[in-house]
Amino acid sequence: MNEVGGQAVIEGIMMRSKNKVALAVRNPEGEIIVKKEEVKTLSDKFKFFNYPLVRGVVSLFSAMIIGVKYLTISANIASAIPDENEELTPGEITFTLLFALSIGLFLFILLPTAFSKLFEYIGLQSRLVLNFAEGIVRIFIFLIYVYSISRLDDIEKVFMYHGAEHKTIYAYENKNPLNVENVKKYSRFHPRCGTSFLMFVMVISMLVFSFITVKVWYMKILYKILLMPLIAGLSFEFIRVAGRNINNPLIKLFIKPGLALQILTTREPEDEQIEVAIKALENVISDEAE
């Protein structure tokens, strides 16, 4: 069975297997429009990019690029734009990713480091305590960020599609026929969710950054940026293990915070969202079924 992941988009869902992407979007007339294509990544071309840790970084950037691309297509279909296949240019995708990474750098690297310097100024001297306090600040900022997004009215339906994506993948993983009634009974919380991945990043960064002993603030920030690929790789490997050993008591304990966070980023879907999720998944696994 292929390992399948997904992403909620505007009025739809993008599903992805190892070498295929399928997008299903409901247009203003209520029809489900499907787009699918074969995809090739660096991991397909070079063995090096399949190694543990490295594959996590490659997968992350690949997911970001594909996610931005299909988010644009879904917005065009949902808005009934005549050229629904219009895509962002490579330059526009690069700018979008750099802008998103810049926001992440400010919120989760620069801002927590500034708080760390503030804690040091008011009397905290222990490196261990300072790193722990900085990690707590980083998680707190992340939680505020996720909560703020979850309160936006326009994002409510996207989160319903997010819940439908999880439920449908659960049904597929449990080898149940893909229909609305079967999918409905599954949980909307999935251990391989991107939300859980980001929570792992927050926690693992606390451990990795604790080894940074330099005091010069700009060097400290530089080291943290350089260590982010390692943290992403470790988080990716952990979430893969968690997804494949969901019934292990120790794994269940470790994934609880990430699953709890999905209370904010998913909603219980209606039948129409589940129908779209099923259509996307059926198209991404169609070759395997045949």
C-alpha positions in Angstrom: 0.0 0.0 0.0 1.3 3.4 -1.0 1.9 6.0 1.8 -0.4 8.9 1.0 -0.4 12.4 2.4 -2.6 15.4 1.7 -3.2 19.1 2.1 -6.4 21.1 2.4 -6.7 23.8 -0.3 -9.4 26.3 -1.3 -12.7 24.4 -1.6 -10.8 21.1 -2.0 -8.0 18.7 -1.2 -4.7 17.8 -2.7 -3.5 14.2 -2.2 -0.1 13.0 -2.9 1.6 9.6 -3.1 5.2 8.9 -3.9 5.0 9.8 -7.6 1.6 11.2 -8.2 -0.4 14.3 -7.1 -4.2 14.6 -7.4 -6.3 17.7 -6.7 -10.0 17.7 -6.3 -11.9 21.0 -6.0 -15.6 21.8 -5.9 -16.3 24.7 -8.3 -19.1 27.3 -7.8 -21.5 25.0 -9.7 -21.0 22.2 -7.2 -19.0 20.0 -9.6 -15.8 18.3 -8.4 -13.0 19.2 -10.7 -10.0 16.8 -10.7 -6.4 17.6 -11.8 -3.7 15.0 -11.5 -0.1 14.6 -12.6 3.0 12.5 -12.2 5.8 14.1 -10.1 9.5 13.5 -9.9 11.6 14.6 -7.0 15.3 14.7 -6.3 14.8 11.5 -4.3 13.8 9.8 -7.5 16.9 10.9 -9.3 19.7 10.7 -6.7 20.0 8.0 -4.1 21.7 10.4 -1.6 18.4 12.2 -1.2 16.7 9.1 0.1 19.0 8.7 3.1 17.5 9.3 6.6 17.5 13.0 7.7 18.3 14.2 4.2 15.0 12.8 2.8 13.1 14.9 5.4 14.5 18.2 4.2 13.9 17.2 0.5 10.3 16.2 1.3 9.6 19.4 3.2 10.7 21.7 0.4 9.0 19.5 -2.2 5.8 19.7 -0.2 6.0 23.4 0.1 6.5 24.0 -3.6 3.8 21.5 -4.6 1.5 23.0 -1.9 1.8 26.6 -3.2 1.3 25.4 -6.8 -1.9 23.5 -6.1 -3.2 26.1 -3.7 -3.1 28.6 -6.6 -4.9 26.2 -9.0 -7.6 25.4 -6.4 -8.2 29.1 -5.8 -8.7 29.6 -9.6 -11.1 26.7 -9.8 -13.1 27.8 -6.7 -13.3 31.3 -8.0 -14.3 30.2 -11.5 -11.3 32.0 -13.1 -11.5 31.2 -16.9 -7.9 29.8 -17.0 -8.1 27.5 -14.1 -4.8 25.9 -15.0 -2.9 29.2 -14.6 0.0 28.6 -12.3 2.6 30.7 -10.5 5.8 31.2 -12.3 9.0 29.8 -10.7 9.9 33.3 -9.6 6.6 33.9 -7.9 6.8 30.5 -6.2 10.3 31.3 -5.0 9.2 34.7 -3.7 6.2 33.2 -1.9 8.4 30.5 -0.2 11.1 33.1 0.8 8.4 35.4 2.2 6.9 32.5 4.3 10.4 31.4 5.4 11.2 35.0 6.4 8.0 35.1 8.6 9.0 31.8 10.2 12.5 33.0 10.8 11.3 36.1 12.6 8.6 34.4 14.7 10.5 31.2 15.6 14.2 32.2 15.6 14.7 35.9 16.0 11.8 36.6 18.4 12.6 33.7 20.9 16.3 34.7 20.8 15.4 38.2 21.7 13.4 36.9 24.7 16.4 34.8 25.7 18.5 37.9 25.7 15.9 39.6 27.8 15.9 36.7 30.3 19.6 36.9 30.5 19.5 40.6 31.1 17.1 40.2 34.1 19.4 37.7 35.8 19.1 34.2 34.3 22.6 32.9 33.6 22.3 29.1 33.2 22.6 28.1 29.6 20.3 25.2 30.2 17.6 27.3 31.8 17.9 30.0 29.1 17.6 27.5 26.3 14.6 25.8 28.0 12.9 29.2 28.5 13.6 30.2 24.9 12.0 26.9 23.8 8.9 27.5 25.8 8.6 31.0 24.3 8.9 29.5 20.8 6.2 26.9 21.5 4.0 29.7 23.0 4.4 31.9 19.9 3.6 28.9 17.8 0.4 28.2 19.7 -0.7 31.8 19.5 0.0 31.7 15.7 -2.1 28.6 15.2 -4.9 29.8 17.4 -5.0 33.1 15.6 -5.3 31.4 12.3 -8.0 29.1 13.6 -10.2 32.1 14.5 -10.4 33.4 11.0 -13.8 33.0 9.4 -12.4 32.4 5.9 -10.3 29.5 7.1 -13.1 27.5 8.8 -14.0 25.6 5.6 -10.4 24.9 4.8 -10.1 23.2 8.3 -13.2 21.1 7.4 -11.4 19.9 4.3 -8.4 19.2 6.5 -10.5 17.0 8.7 -12.0 15.3 5.7 -8.5 14.6 4.4 -7.4 12.9 7.6 -10.5 10.8 7.9 -10.2 9.6 4.3 -6.6 8.7 4.7 -7.4 6.7 7.8 -10.1 4.7 5.9 -7.6 4.0 3.2 -4.9 2.9 5.6 -7.4 0.6 7.3 -8.3 -0.9 3.9 -12.0 0.1 4.1 -14.0 0.9 1.0 -13.9 4.6 0.3 -17.4 5.9 0.7 -18.8 8.7 2.9 -20.3 6.4 5.5 -17.1 4.5 6.1 -14.9 7.6 6.1 -17.2 9.5 8.6 -16.4 7.1 11.5 -12.7 7.8 11.5 -10.9 10.4 13.6 -10.0 13.8 12.2 -6.7 13.7 14.1 -3.9 12.0 12.2 -0.3 11.5 13.5 1.3 12.3 10.1 -0.3 15.7 9.9 1.8 18.8 9.2 0.5 20.3 12.4 2.0 17.5 14.4 5.2 17.8 12.3 5.6 21.4 13.4 5.0 20.5 17.0 7.8 18.0 16.8 10.0 20.7 15.2 9.3 22.9 18.2 10.1 20.2 20.8 13.2 18.8 19.0 14.6 22.3 18.4 14.6 22.8 22.2 16.9 19.7 22.5 19.1 20.5 19.6 19.5 24.3 20.4 20.5 23.4 24.0 23.9 22.4 22.5 24.6 25.9 21.3 27.0 27.5 23.8 28.0 30.7 22.0 26.9 34.0 23.6 27.2 36.4 20.6 23.6 36.9 19.6 24.1 37.0 15.8 26.3 33.9 15.9 23.6 32.1 18.0 21.0 33.0 15.3 23.3 31.8 12.5 23.9 28.4 14.3 20.1 28.0 14.7 19.4 28.6 11.1 22.1 26.2 10.0 20.7 23.5 12.4 17.1 23.8 11.0 17.6 21.2 8.2 18.8 18.7 10.9 15.8 19.5 13.1 13.4 19.1 10.1 15.1 15.8 9.2 14.8 14.5 12.7 11.1 15.6 12.9 10.3 13.9 9.6 11.9 10.6 10.7 10.0 10.7 14.0 6.6 11.4 12.3 7.2 8.5 9.9 7.8 6.2 12.8 4.8 7.5 14.6 2.5 7.0 11.6 3.6 3.4 11.2 3.5 2.5 14.9 0.4 4.3 16.0 -0.7 1.6 18.5 2.7 1.6 20.4 2.0 3.0 23.9 5.2 5.0 23.9 4.4 6.5 20.5 0.9 7.3 21.6 2.3 9.3 24.5 4.7 11.3 22.3 2.2 12.2 19.6 -0.5 13.4 22.0 0.5 17.1 21.9 0.5 17.1 18.1 -2.9 15.4 18.0 -4.3 17.8 20.6 -3.1 20.7 18.4 -5.2 19.4 15.6 -8.3 20.4 17.6 -7.4 23.9 16.3 -6.5 23.1 12.7 -9.2 20.6 11.8 -13.0 20.7 11.9 -15.6 17.9 11.5 -16.3 17.8 7.8 -19.7 17.5 6.1 -20.5 15.0 3.4 -19.6 17.4 0.6 -16.0 17.8 2.0 -15.6 14.0 2.4 -16.8 13.4 -1.2 -14.0 15.7 -2.4 -11.4 14.0 -0.3 -12.5 10.6 -1.6 -12.3 11.8 -5.2 -8.8 13.2 -4.6 -7.6 10.0 -2.9 -9.1 7.7 -5.5 -7.3 9.5 -8.3 -3.9 9.4 -6.5 -4.2 5.6 -5.8 -5.9 4.7 -9.1 -2.8 3.0 -10.6 -2.3 0.8 -7.5 -6.0 -0.2 -7.6 -5.7 -1.2 -11.3 
